[in-house]
Amino acid sequence: MAPRSCVVSFSDTTGVRHRVDVTADTLYEAAALGLKLLRDHGWASPIGPATRLEVRVSHPAITHEVTVLQLRKWSESTAVTPEERVRKDRVRTILA
């Protein structure tokens, strides 16, 4: 898959919406990169496993939602193909 520009966002416990732009090959990679950047930034409330991350792909315009827990479970699940193993390893590295 070719890398796509995405906006990853979530609303914190105070109702403030935070978002960050990332470029990624997959939904889970975009979510992981966005989560890492949002956590590293330090302006948002703590991001827990039930936090819903919205991933909006710029072109074509598509929006997905995934929780932090779903992201972690996917990255730790068994890969079916070598390509999928590489993707899951990349996401686990980002989340570490």
N, C-alpha and C positions, 0 to 999 in steps of 0.2 A: 504494500500500500504506500502511496506517496504521502509525505508529510502534509498536514493541513493546519491552518491557523485556527485556533480555538480560544474561546473565553471560558474560563472555569470560575464559578462563583458559588457562594453560599451565604446564608443569612446567619449571623451569630445570635447568641442568646439575648442580646439587647435589641434585635431586629435590624441591625445595620447589615447591609449587603456588601460583601467584599468580592472583588473579581480581579483576575489576572489573565493576561494574554500568554498563550503558550503555542508551540508548534510541536505536533506529535504525529506518529504513524497510526495510533489506535486510540479508541475511547479510553481504555484503562491507562495507557501511557499519559494521555492528556490529563486525566484525573489525578494521577500520581504526581506529575510535574506541578500541576496547579496546587495541589495539597501541600507539597513541599514548599513552594514559593510563598503561599499564604501563611503557613506556619512560621517560616523563616522571617517573614516581614515583621511579625510581632504586634501588629495593630489589632488583630482579631482576638476574640475570646477563644479559649481552648476549643479545639476541634476534636470531638469524640467520635466513636465508631458509628453512631447513629446519624451523624451529620450528613445531610443530603447535599452532594456536590452536583451542580448543574454544569454540564459541558455543552457549550454551543459551538458547533462547527460553522466556520464562516462561509465556506462554499463547498458544496451546496449548503444552504442554511438549514441545519438540523440541530435539535436540542435533545440531549440525553440527560438522565438523572441516575446517579449511582451513589450509594452510601459508602462511607469509609470502610465499613465492615465488608461490604460486597467486594470492594477493591482488594482488600487484604485476602479474602477467601479465594478470589480468582487467582491472584498471584501465587498463592500457596497450593493451588490444586494441580492435579496431574496434567501434564501437557500431552496432547495427542500427536503432535508433529514436532520435528526439530525447530521449525520456524516459530511455533507457539511457545516452545521452551525458551527460546531466545527472548521473545516478547515478555514472558512472565519473569524471567531473570532480570530483564531491564527494569521492569516495574518494581520488583522486590528491591533492587539496588537503589532506586529513587526513594523508596519508602524507608529504607534503613537509616 
